[in-house]
Amino acid sequence: MSILTEYEQKTKPKELKRVVGLDFSMSGLFVDSEKGEIANYPRYYRQALEKLAKAQRILSRRQKGSNRWEKQRLKVAKLHEKVANQRNDFLHKQSYTLTQQYDAIVIEDLDMKGMSRALNFGKSVIDVAWGKFTKFLEYKLKNQGKKFIKIDKWFPSSKTCSRCRLVKKALSLSERTFQCACGFVLDRDWNAAINIKMEGLRTLEE
């Protein structure tokens, strides 16, 4: 019997008392369903762009393979490494906090590469690193016997009223406040996060 299997057997499933839904946010990583709080992810790559661009320009002027080229190549590599370390540190801390607070976390099963191409997000998606964040959440929850739930990416979380369940026919990206015919008004992403949580709870009951 493998060590992993033995460990998994010792990890007893937790009772799901505290559940949260997370809606992906390009500007702040996520918005949670409980308080509408934003993670406020620092744009580490964006912050380093000027330094990176300058370092790359210097590298391009060096003779490839020379000692000066190699020194500059290492400088560029260290800048990229610093950004990656900052990003990973933030994602680990956020995922740790959430997995300590909640017994189950619900997200949408998003195709980030497809979103990046379709909506021209490009480097913004890379900077946020949503895929890595969700992997951190998944293994941290699993290690505690907790639940990581992905709902269908086509579920209309943004268009659905979290109060009356009415689904809007259309909702443009520029509309940052959700307004329903029933009179319900809420921040668009917070409303979506609540719907994500509710859909996750529904799937658990199936």
C-alpha positions in Angstrom: 0.0 0.0 0.0 1.4 3.4 -1.0 2.1 6.2 1.5 -0.4 8.4 -0.4 -3.2 5.8 -0.1 -2.5 5.4 3.6 -2.7 9.2 4.1 -5.9 9.5 2.1 -7.5 6.8 4.3 -6.6 8.8 7.4 -8.1 12.0 6.0 -11.8 11.8 7.0 -14.3 13.8 5.0 -15.4 17.0 6.8 -19.0 17.9 7.4 -19.8 20.8 5.0 -20.9 23.5 7.4 -19.1 26.4 5.8 -19.3 26.8 2.0 -18.1 29.7 -0.2 -18.5 30.4 -3.9 -15.7 32.3 -5.7 -16.3 34.3 -8.9 -13.2 34.8 -11.0 -12.2 38.5 -11.1 -9.7 39.8 -13.7 -8.9 42.8 -11.5 -8.6 41.1 -8.1 -8.4 37.3 -8.6 -11.8 36.5 -7.0 -14.9 37.9 -5.3 -16.4 35.7 -2.6 -20.1 34.9 -2.0 -20.2 35.7 1.7 -19.2 39.4 1.9 -18.5 40.3 -1.7 -14.9 40.7 -0.8 -12.2 41.0 -3.5 -8.8 39.3 -3.1 -7.1 42.5 -4.4 -4.4 40.6 -6.2 -1.3 42.8 -6.8 -0.4 42.8 -10.5 3.2 41.7 -10.0 3.9 41.1 -13.7 2.4 44.5 -14.7 4.4 46.2 -11.9 7.6 44.6 -13.3 6.9 45.3 -17.0 9.1 48.5 -17.2 12.1 46.8 -15.6 11.6 43.7 -17.7 11.3 45.6 -20.9 14.5 47.6 -20.1 16.4 44.4 -19.2 15.2 42.7 -22.4 16.3 45.7 -24.6 19.7 45.6 -23.1 19.9 41.8 -23.7 18.9 42.2 -27.3 21.9 44.6 -27.8 24.4 42.1 -26.4 26.2 39.6 -28.6 24.6 36.3 -28.0 26.8 33.9 -26.2 29.2 36.6 -24.9 29.9 37.0 -21.2 28.0 40.3 -21.1 25.0 38.6 -22.8 25.1 35.8 -20.3 25.2 38.2 -17.3 22.2 40.1 -18.8 20.3 36.9 -19.5 20.6 36.0 -15.8 19.3 39.4 -14.8 16.2 38.9 -17.0 15.7 35.4 -15.6 16.0 36.7 -12.0 13.3 39.4 -12.7 11.0 36.7 -14.0 11.8 34.5 -11.0 11.0 37.3 -8.6 7.6 37.9 -10.2 6.8 34.2 -10.1 7.8 33.9 -6.5 5.7 36.9 -5.5 2.7 35.5 -7.4 3.1 32.0 -5.8 3.5 33.5 -2.3 0.3 35.5 -2.7 -1.7 32.6 -4.1 -0.5 30.2 -1.4 -1.5 32.7 1.4 -4.9 33.3 -0.2 -5.6 29.6 -0.7 -4.4 28.8 2.8 -6.7 31.4 4.4 -9.8 30.2 2.4 -9.2 26.5 3.0 -8.9 27.2 6.8 -12.1 29.2 6.8 -14.3 26.9 4.6 -15.3 23.2 4.4 -16.1 23.5 0.7 -15.1 25.9 -2.1 -17.1 26.2 -5.3 -15.7 27.7 -8.5 -16.7 27.7 -12.2 -14.8 25.3 -14.5 -13.4 28.1 -16.7 -11.3 27.7 -19.8 -8.8 30.5 -19.1 -6.9 30.1 -22.4 -10.2 30.3 -24.4 -11.2 33.4 -22.4 -7.9 35.0 -23.0 -8.1 34.5 -26.8 -11.8 35.4 -27.1 -11.7 38.5 -24.9 -8.2 39.7 -25.6 -7.1 39.4 -22.0 -3.6 38.2 -22.9 -1.0 39.0 -20.2 -3.7 39.9 -17.7 -4.8 36.2 -17.4 -1.2 35.1 -17.1 -0.6 37.7 -14.3 -3.6 36.6 -12.3 -2.8 32.8 -12.6 -6.3 31.6 -11.8 -5.4 28.1 -12.8 -2.6 27.8 -10.4 -4.7 29.3 -7.6 -7.5 26.8 -8.1 -4.9 23.9 -8.0 -3.6 25.2 -4.7 -7.2 25.3 -3.4 -7.9 21.8 -4.6 -5.0 20.0 -3.0 -5.2 22.0 0.3 -8.9 21.1 0.6 -8.2 17.5 -0.3 -5.5 17.2 2.4 -8.1 18.3 5.0 -10.9 16.0 3.8 -12.8 19.0 2.5 -14.6 19.6 -0.9 -13.5 21.4 -4.0 -16.4 21.8 -6.4 -16.3 22.9 -10.0 -19.6 23.8 -11.7 -20.2 23.8 -15.4 -18.6 26.8 -17.2 -21.8 27.4 -19.1 -23.8 28.0 -15.9 -25.2 31.6 -16.2 -23.8 32.8 -12.9 -23.5 36.4 -14.0 -26.9 36.6 -15.7 -29.0 34.9 -12.9 -30.6 36.9 -10.1 -29.4 35.4 -6.8 -32.7 36.4 -5.2 -35.5 35.4 -7.6 -33.5 33.1 -10.0 -34.6 35.0 -13.1 -32.0 34.7 -15.9 -31.3 37.8 -18.0 -31.2 37.3 -21.8 -28.1 39.6 -22.1 -25.6 41.2 -19.8 -22.7 43.2 -21.2 -19.2 43.2 -19.7 -19.5 46.9 -19.1 -22.4 46.4 -16.7 -20.8 46.1 -13.3 -24.0 46.3 -11.3 -26.6 43.5 -11.6 -30.2 44.8 -11.6 -33.1 42.5 -11.8 -36.8 43.1 -12.7 -37.7 41.9 -9.2 -35.9 45.0 -7.8 -32.8 43.2 -6.6 -29.5 45.2 -7.1 -26.0 44.0 -6.3 -22.4 44.2 -7.5 -22.2 41.9 -10.6 -19.4 39.7 -9.4 -20.8 39.3 -5.9 -24.2 38.2 -7.4 -22.3 35.7 -9.6 -20.3 34.4 -6.6 -23.6 33.8 -4.7 -25.0 31.9 -7.7 -21.8 29.8 -8.0 -22.2 28.8 -4.3 -25.9 27.9 -4.7 -25.2 25.8 -7.8 -22.4 24.0 -6.0 -24.7 23.2 -3.1 -27.3 22.0 -5.6 -24.9 19.6 -7.2 -24.0 18.1 -3.8 -27.6 17.2 -3.3 -27.8 15.2 -6.5 
